[in-house]
């Protein structure tokens, strides 16, 4: 291995701040003009991204959008048709996977069944011909980091799914990769373990200051774990933004369609609700940025300062999503989703109730496409 | 592996009945006992004959002796034939392993369409009877540029084709049981070259499969007669050919030979089956 990652990465104090995004750094990842076709079908194209050292990036998108193939291309497991991949100052576009200094965690763990936990973790160090004493020390350290010290002598088939993925994580971390790639690492796990491991991954990534690219199709996971989210759709990155921006300011119809449960309206349809004619072709309204009032009382607390005109509507359906009640309201022959906080059963509106609907004008998203 | 599964296993016993009445054995037991008897009878008889000092006019052997075995094991011609059989089987297996293992790995990873072709190809040795193919081989290799008939080489090459189905199927199955592609990728991302990845990660995980393939093919090849007799015959006398040539000698002597051969094959098959039991459980859960 010829990369120059500092040996101290694992031993650095937890919480040492990673370089702030967009400033680059020695393990910054630069993707320029990446494109890949299978036969004549493009898998992804025009991929441009600058990822700062220590940044946690999530590639979010529906299945088949090319996110996993993109990740494999960065790992060197799939050949690119076009483009350049650089880590720090080094061009790794044409290096074989074993010389890229890139670590990867697979969805189905890909642990070596003939080796114990310790053996799996030590594998990368053996390949680097790290001397035995040093190897044992580093394996022990990283196994402790993923809280598997008691299981170190066990074989992968004796572990639970969550434990196996932690072994896979430790195995990738111990060689101190310059970039860590994770391909839907939590998808095969059940919900409770997924949440726990998600937080653990984020914590470890932060403490090591590891440049990380994480692939998922789970919107909630992406929003919770990332510094920035790259939203992918049909082989392109639609939007690169922080969780807040991505959620509240989608760039286009496809982005709005994938995030949350936006109401997407044509500009003329939206006019009565906004009180003005939007210059954009489409308008996106989040269900929680619409307010319902019954007999002059607004549900869910104080209304925001800039409200559109009140329009009469009828509750067509109500669904309870736990802490949220989602209403389907018919207004001017449109069907709108409106979310309200489920404070009490008393405030729930029955189907058929007449209501007034108002939009929070500060939260209106005008979409050009 | 299918071999081990096909061995009859004792059924778990139900609640013991306490009625103390004689019950007829179930039809299952009867059939099983019948089959076992049918299979064991010739062997038992042969063993009896090999151990008998004389077994002619009486119902049971007249006396027990190990003389036939001792005589057999002291015959240089027998030992030489045994050695030749071992040599040819081991040679054929080494050749098979060297050729088939890479093909199986490639067919299970990079070129899946190869698997389809191999599955058709491995039926060929079964489709063409040995007598037919040996006549063809005789015509091809009796003269001309490649005159192999009568040499051990033609047997090694022919035995390769016989071992092919056993080898390929067993190896392909054990490769399919694990995610070869992903394991190779994981190893490579950790810094291993494809070559090292194969030897450190793939090979140890199919070791059991390789051993089963070797033992099963070996026990089959040691007992092969038709090709050995037709293609080489007495010019490179193997065990089965020797047995055939000795059929005019004392029946006690040939019985000892058969029992020896059977024991060797049995031990090898048992070793193979034992390996099957040791196969590590799959990682996928």
Interface residues (C-beta under 8 A of the other chain):
Chain A: X1 X75 X77 X96 X97 X98 X99 X100 X102 X103 X104 X106 X108 X109 X110 X111 X112 X113 X114 X123 X124 X127 X128 X155 X156 X157 X161 X171 X172 X175
Chain B: X178 X179 X182 X183 X185 X186 X187 X188 X189 X190 X191 X192 X193 X196 X200 X201 X204 X205 X280 X281 X282 X283 X284 X285
